[in-house]
Amino acid sequence: MRDSLLLTLLYPESGAAPVTLVWAVLVAIVVVGRKKRWTRYVWLPVFCVSLFFSISVVGMLIAGGWALLGLVAWGLFPVLAITLFFCRPPGLLSEPRPLFVGFGFACLVSALLYLTPRPGVLELRLKFVETDGQPVAGAAFPLFTYHGRGGNHDGVLRTASDGTVRFKVYYPESGTITLHDPQDPRRDRQVKFEPWTPIVGGVTNGYRFDGKVVVAGNTEQVATISWHGKRDLAARRTEPMLTYSRTITVAVPQENPRLDVAKGKFGPEGDLIFVMQTGPGWLGGPDIRLKVMAVDAAGIARSDEQYMDIAPEAGYLNQTEFVLLAGDPHYAGRLEYRFYVRTRSGEFGVVSGDVSVSRRGNQQEAYLYVSIRCTPGGSRHVEFDHTKWLNRDQL
């Protein structure tokens, strides 16, 4: 029913109540004048429309989901249909043909609207992969879709052999896709999706999935979603770990602090160099750009994983850049970042944090917050385990 034109007509939008009230007034006129000759010609179409919406409301009650909203918006129609039936013009049923014709007409219209495709659909493509990049084939992911004007929907996304799935959405729907972790339900992940910001004429041609934009009709564009679903216990092992948390104030753009990941300190020597720049837009805050550069044999690997538990073996870059534009509708004046890091000495870790900027006179200052997880033994398993926290008493 979610894909039929009938659902579009039954959305309990703000106009539903006035339409219902206007129809109730028309039914009252027909009932009051039922003894007049003209009502014999008006009664049948009015009764058919009332019967059609009555059948639709009953179908919504059986289907569930948006039943309560639909009942509030259109629930008066069954009452109107019953009223018309018992207050019909005298002698109208002496020949049952009008009643049969009316009932058949209502059923035919209902079936046509149910079978007619609902307009405004966007066909998008998603791809589910394991943390090692292998596609997740034949998996089922629960889906919840919310429509601001009614029509909430529960469904299931089933992946093909290459891990892809075609995702059907009707603007302005939004919702979540649930990624279950079979070994630890507490680590279940919710992938949120919402309409893409560029909206023209009240519609959009794309959607965001955890910030990744997918444009409808672009067969080459696909949002890749990482899932931990098939990891074995060996892959989930934890190692002794060091953690640090640091916040410093930096003059922008004069100062470019260096971070020693293994020691958790800013200083003249380090694995990473943080370069911050700002742009225009001071009404709500400036554009913020953060460039992170790796020193010598160190490397940086960005990731969209939610937990970032296993650092990649290869694919490290010597620099990466994070950007927050003042014109972004979700702008909050704070640029967040996170990435895997390989230190100069070959240790692995995770660096995350945020940057915010303030102005004092003509001077701009950035507040750089850094959170670090690092395994001193060189293991790529960087999942935090408080029982193996090495510098717990040093913080």
C-alpha positions as CSV (number, residue, x, y, z in Angstrom):
1,M,0.0,0.0,0.0
2,R,3.0,2.3,0.6
3,D,3.6,2.4,-3.2
4,S,0.1,3.1,-4.3
5,L,-1.6,6.4,-5.2
6,L,-4.3,5.6,-2.7
7,L,-1.9,6.4,0.2
8,T,-1.1,9.8,-1.2
9,L,-4.8,10.7,-1.2
10,L,-5.2,9.4,2.3
11,Y,-2.4,11.4,3.9
12,P,-4.0,13.2,6.9
13,E,-2.6,16.6,5.9
14,S,-3.9,19.9,7.2
15,G,-6.5,20.0,4.4
16,A,-8.1,16.7,5.4
17,A,-10.4,18.1,8.1
18,P,-11.8,21.0,5.9
19,V,-12.5,18.5,3.1
20,T,-14.3,16.2,5.5
21,L,-16.4,19.0,6.9
22,V,-17.3,20.3,3.5
23,W,-18.4,16.8,2.4
24,A,-20.4,16.5,5.6
25,V,-22.3,19.7,4.8
26,L,-23.0,18.3,1.3
27,V,-24.3,15.0,2.8
28,A,-26.6,17.0,5.1
29,I,-28.1,18.9,2.2
30,V,-28.8,15.6,0.4
31,V,-30.3,14.1,3.5
32,V,-32.5,17.1,4.2
33,G,-33.7,17.3,0.6
34,R,-34.1,13.6,0.1
35,K,-37.7,13.9,-0.8
36,K,-37.0,16.3,-3.7
37,R,-36.6,14.9,-7.2
38,W,-33.1,16.2,-7.8
39,T,-31.7,14.2,-4.9
40,R,-32.3,10.9,-6.7
41,Y,-29.6,12.0,-9.2
42,V,-27.2,13.5,-6.6
43,W,-27.5,10.8,-4.0
44,L,-25.7,8.0,-5.9
45,P,-22.4,9.8,-6.7
46,V,-22.3,11.3,-3.2
47,F,-22.9,7.9,-1.6
48,C,-20.3,6.3,-3.9
49,V,-17.6,8.7,-2.9
50,S,-18.5,8.3,0.8
51,L,-18.4,4.5,0.4
52,F,-15.1,4.7,-1.3
53,F,-13.4,6.6,1.5
54,S,-15.1,4.4,4.0
55,I,-13.6,1.2,2.5
56,S,-10.2,3.0,2.4
57,V,-10.4,3.8,6.1
58,V,-11.3,0.2,6.9
59,G,-8.3,-0.9,4.8
60,M,-6.1,1.5,6.8
61,L,-7.3,0.1,10.1
62,I,-6.5,-3.4,8.9
63,A,-3.1,-2.5,7.5
64,G,-2.0,-0.6,10.6
65,G,0.9,1.9,10.8
66,W,-0.9,5.2,10.1
67,A,-4.3,3.9,10.9
68,L,-5.0,6.3,13.8
69,L,-3.9,9.4,11.8
70,G,-6.1,8.3,8.9
71,L,-9.0,7.6,11.1
72,V,-8.8,11.0,12.6
73,A,-8.7,12.6,9.2
74,W,-11.2,10.5,7.3
75,G,-13.1,8.6,10.0
76,L,-16.3,10.7,9.4
77,F,-16.8,9.2,6.0
78,P,-18.2,5.8,7.2
79,V,-20.7,7.7,9.4
80,L,-21.7,9.7,6.3
81,A,-22.0,6.6,4.2
82,I,-24.3,4.9,6.7
83,T,-26.3,8.1,7.1
84,L,-26.9,8.3,3.4
85,F,-27.9,4.7,3.1
86,F,-30.6,4.9,5.7
87,C,-31.7,8.4,4.6
88,R,-31.9,7.7,0.9
89,P,-34.7,9.1,-1.3
90,P,-37.9,7.1,-1.0
91,G,-38.3,4.2,-3.3
92,L,-34.7,4.4,-4.5
93,L,-34.1,0.7,-3.7
94,S,-37.2,-0.5,-5.3
95,E,-34.8,-1.5,-8.0
96,P,-31.5,-2.7,-6.5
97,R,-29.5,-1.7,-9.6
98,P,-28.4,1.8,-8.3
99,L,-27.0,0.3,-5.1
100,F,-25.1,-2.4,-7.0
101,V,-23.8,0.1,-9.4
102,G,-22.7,2.4,-6.6
103,F,-21.0,-0.3,-4.7
104,G,-19.2,-1.6,-7.8
105,F,-18.1,1.9,-8.7
106,A,-16.6,2.5,-5.3
107,C,-14.7,-0.9,-5.4
108,L,-13.5,-0.1,-9.0
109,V,-12.1,3.3,-8.0
110,S,-10.5,1.8,-4.9
111,A,-8.8,-0.9,-6.9
112,L,-7.6,1.6,-9.5
113,L,-6.1,3.9,-7.0
114,Y,-4.5,1.0,-5.1
115,L,-2.9,-0.3,-8.2
116,T,-1.8,3.0,-9.6
117,P,1.8,3.8,-8.7
118,R,2.4,6.6,-6.3
119,P,4.2,9.5,-7.9
120,G,7.4,11.1,-6.6
121,V,9.4,8.0,-5.9
122,L,13.3,8.2,-5.8
123,E,15.3,5.1,-6.6
124,L,18.6,5.1,-4.7
125,R,21.4,2.5,-4.4
126,L,23.2,1.4,-1.2
127,K,26.0,-1.0,-0.7
128,F,26.7,-2.8,2.6
129,V,30.3,-4.0,3.2
130,E,32.2,-5.6,6.0
131,T,34.9,-3.7,7.8
132,D,37.4,-5.5,5.5
133,G,35.6,-4.1,2.4
134,Q,33.9,-7.4,1.4
135,P,30.3,-7.1,0.3
136,V,27.5,-8.3,2.6
137,A,25.4,-10.7,0.5
138,G,22.0,-11.9,1.3
139,A,21.6,-9.9,4.5
140,A,18.3,-8.4,5.8
141,F,18.4,-5.0,7.5
142,P,15.3,-3.6,9.3
143,L,14.0,-0.3,7.9
144,F,11.8,2.3,9.5
145,T,10.5,5.2,7.3
146,Y,8.9,8.3,8.8
147,H,6.7,10.6,6.8
148,G,6.0,14.0,8.3
149,R,2.5,14.0,7.0
150,G,1.7,10.4,8.0
151,G,2.3,7.1,6.4
152,N,5.1,5.6,8.7
153,H,6.4,2.3,7.3
154,D,8.3,-0.7,8.6
155,G,10.2,-2.8,6.1
156,V,13.3,-4.8,5.3
157,L,16.2,-4.1,3.0
158,R,17.7,-7.3,1.4
159,T,21.1,-7.1,-0.2
160,A,22.0,-8.8,-3.5
161,S,25.1,-10.9,-4.1
162,D,27.3,-7.8,-4.5
163,G,26.0,-6.3,-1.3
164,T,23.9,-3.7,-3.0
165,V,20.2,-2.9,-2.5
166,R,17.9,-0.6,-4.3
167,F,16.3,1.8,-1.9
168,K,12.9,3.3,-2.6
169,V,11.9,6.5,-0.9
170,Y,9.2,9.1,-1.3
171,Y,10.1,12.7,-0.5
172,P,10.0,14.0,2.3
173,E,10.4,10.7,4.1
174,S,13.2,10.1,6.5
175,G,14.1,7.3,8.9
176,T,16.7,4.7,10.0
177,I,18.3,1.5,8.9
178,T,19.3,-0.8,11.7
179,L,22.6,-2.7,11.5
180,H,22.5,-5.5,14.1
181,D,25.7,-6.7,15.8
182,P,25.0,-10.5,16.4
183,Q,27.7,-10.8,19.0
184,D,26.8,-7.7,21.1
185,P,23.3,-6.1,20.7
186,R,24.5,-3.1,22.6
187,R,26.6,-2.2,19.6
188,D,23.7,-2.1,17.1
189,R,24.1,0.8,14.8
190,Q,21.4,3.2,13.3
191,V,22.0,4.6,9.9
192,K,19.9,7.7,9.5
193,F,18.7,9.0,6.2
194,E,17.1,12.3,5.3
195,P,16.4,14.4,2.2
196,W,19.4,16.1,0.7
197,T,19.6,19.9,1.3
198,P,19.3,21.2,-2.3
199,I,15.5,21.2,-2.6
200,V,14.0,22.9,-5.6
201,G,10.2,23.4,-6.0
202,G,9.5,21.5,-2.8
203,V,11.2,18.3,-3.9
204,T,14.7,16.9,-3.8
205,N,16.6,14.5,-6.1
206,G,18.9,13.0,-3.5
207,Y,19.2,11.7,0.1
208,R,21.8,11.6,2.8
209,F,22.8,8.4,4.5
210,D,25.0,9.1,7.5
211,G,26.1,12.3,5.6
212,K,26.8,10.5,2.3
213,V,24.7,12.0,-0.5
214,V,23.1,9.7,-3.1
215,V,21.4,11.3,-6.1
216,A,18.5,9.4,-7.7
217,G,19.0,8.3,-11.3
218,N,22.8,8.3,-10.9
219,T,23.6,4.6,-11.4
220,E,27.3,5.1,-10.6
221,Q,26.7,6.7,-7.3
222,V,26.2,4.5,-4.2
223,A,26.4,5.0,-0.5
224,T,28.7,2.4,1.1
225,I,27.7,1.4,4.6
226,S,30.1,-0.5,6.9
227,W,28.7,-3.4,9.0
228,H,30.4,-5.5,11.7
229,G,27.9,-8.3,11.3
230,K,30.2,-11.3,10.4
231,R,33.3,-10.6,12.5
232,D,34.4,-13.6,14.5
233,L,35.6,-13.5,18.0
234,A,39.3,-13.5,17.0
235,A,38.7,-10.3,15.0
236,R,37.1,-8.8,18.1
237,R,40.1,-9.2,20.3
238,T,41.4,-6.3,22.3
239,E,45.0,-5.2,23.1
240,P,46.6,-3.1,25.8
241,M,45.9,0.5,25.1
242,L,46.9,4.1,25.9
243,T,44.3,6.9,25.8
244,Y,44.7,10.6,25.9
245,S,42.5,13.7,25.8
246,R,44.0,17.1,25.1
247,T,42.6,20.6,24.4
248,I,44.8,23.5,23.3
249,T,44.2,27.1,22.1
250,V,45.8,27.9,18.7
251,A,46.3,31.3,17.0
252,V,44.8,31.0,13.4
253,P,46.5,30.8,11.0
254,Q,49.9,31.5,12.6
255,E,50.3,28.3,14.7
256,N,50.3,24.7,13.4
257,P,50.6,22.4,16.4
258,R,52.3,18.9,16.2
259,L,50.9,15.9,18.0
260,D,52.9,12.9,19.2
261,V,50.2,10.2,19.1
262,A,52.0,7.6,21.3
263,K,52.8,10.1,24.0
264,G,49.6,12.1,23.7
265,K,51.4,15.4,23.7
266,F,51.7,18.6,21.5
267,G,55.2,19.7,21.0
268,P,58.0,20.4,18.5
269,E,58.1,16.7,17.4
270,G,55.2,14.6,16.4
271,D,53.4,12.3,14.0
272,L,50.7,14.8,12.9
273,I,50.6,18.5,12.0
274,F,47.2,20.3,12.4
275,V,46.7,23.3,10.1
276,M,43.6,25.4,10.7
277,Q,42.1,28.0,8.4
278,T,38.9,30.1,8.5
279,G,36.8,31.8,5.9
280,P,34.0,34.3,5.8
281,G,30.6,34.0,7.5
282,W,30.9,35.5,10.9
283,L,27.2,36.1,11.5
284,G,26.8,32.6,12.8
285,G,30.4,31.5,12.6
286,P,33.2,31.2,10.0
287,D,34.0,28.5,7.5
288,I,36.4,26.1,9.2
289,R,39.0,24.0,7.4
290,L,41.3,21.5,9.2
291,K,44.2,20.0,7.3
292,V,46.0,17.1,9.0
293,M,49.4,16.2,7.7
294,A,51.4,13.0,8.6
295,V,55.1,13.4,9.3
296,D,57.8,11.0,7.9
297,A,56.5,7.4,8.0
298,A,53.3,8.3,9.7
299,G,50.0,7.9,7.8
300,I,46.3,8.9,8.0
301,A,43.3,6.8,7.0
302,R,39.8,8.3,7.1
303,S,36.8,6.1,7.9
304,D,33.0,6.2,8.1
305,E,32.8,3.4,10.6
306,Q,30.9,4.1,13.8
307,Y,33.2,2.3,16.2
308,M,36.6,2.2,14.4
309,D,37.9,-0.9,16.2
310,I,40.3,-2.3,13.6
311,A,42.8,-0.1,11.8
312,P,43.4,-0.9,8.2
313,E,46.7,-2.5,7.2
314,A,47.2,-0.3,4.1
315,G,45.8,2.7,2.4
316,Y,47.3,5.4,4.6
317,L,47.7,8.9,3.2
318,N,50.2,11.7,4.1
319,Q,47.4,14.3,4.6
320,T,43.6,14.8,4.7
321,E,41.3,17.7,5.1
322,F,38.0,18.3,7.0
323,V,35.7,21.2,6.0
324,L,32.7,22.9,7.7
325,L,31.0,25.6,5.7
326,A,29.1,28.4,7.4
327,G,26.3,28.0,4.8
328,D,25.6,24.4,5.9
329,P,22.1,24.1,7.3
330,H,23.4,21.9,10.1
331,Y,26.2,24.4,11.0
332,A,26.8,24.6,14.7
333,G,30.3,26.2,14.7
334,R,32.1,23.0,15.5
335,L,34.0,20.9,13.0
336,E,34.3,17.3,14.0
337,Y,37.0,14.9,12.7
338,R,38.2,11.4,13.2
339,F,40.6,9.0,11.4
340,Y,42.9,6.1,11.9
341,V,46.6,6.9,12.3
342,R,49.8,4.9,11.8
343,T,52.6,6.5,13.8
344,R,56.2,7.0,12.7
345,S,57.2,4.0,14.8
346,G,54.6,1.8,13.2
347,E,51.9,1.8,16.0
348,F,48.2,2.2,15.2
349,G,45.5,4.3,16.8
350,V,42.4,6.4,16.4
351,V,42.4,10.2,16.6
352,S,39.2,12.1,16.9
353,G,38.0,15.5,18.2
354,D,36.6,18.8,17.1
355,V,37.6,22.4,16.3
356,S,35.8,25.6,17.1
357,V,36.9,29.2,16.4
358,S,36.4,32.5,18.2
359,R,37.4,36.0,17.4
360,R,39.1,38.4,19.8
361,G,39.5,41.8,18.1
362,N,41.4,41.1,14.9
363,Q,42.8,37.8,16.2
364,Q,41.2,34.4,15.5
365,E,41.7,31.6,18.0
366,A,40.9,27.9,17.5
367,Y,40.1,25.5,20.3
368,L,41.4,22.1,19.2
369,Y,40.2,19.1,21.1
370,V,41.9,15.8,20.5
371,S,41.0,12.3,21.8
372,I,43.5,9.5,21.2
373,R,43.5,5.7,21.4
374,C,46.8,4.0,20.7
375,T,48.1,0.4,21.0
376,P,51.8,0.5,21.9
377,G,52.5,-3.0,20.7
378,G,51.8,-2.3,17.0
379,S,48.5,-4.2,16.9
380,R,45.8,-2.9,14.5
381,H,43.1,-3.9,17.0
382,V,42.3,-0.6,18.6
383,E,38.9,-1.4,20.3
384,F,38.9,0.1,23.8
385,D,38.9,-2.4,26.7
386,H,39.0,-0.8,30.2
387,T,40.6,-4.0,31.6
388,K,43.6,-3.3,29.4
389,W,43.8,0.4,29.9
390,L,47.5,1.1,30.5
391,N,47.6,4.7,31.6
392,R,44.3,4.7,33.6
393,D,46.1,6.1,36.7
394,Q,48.0,8.8,34.8
395,L,45.1,10.8,33.5
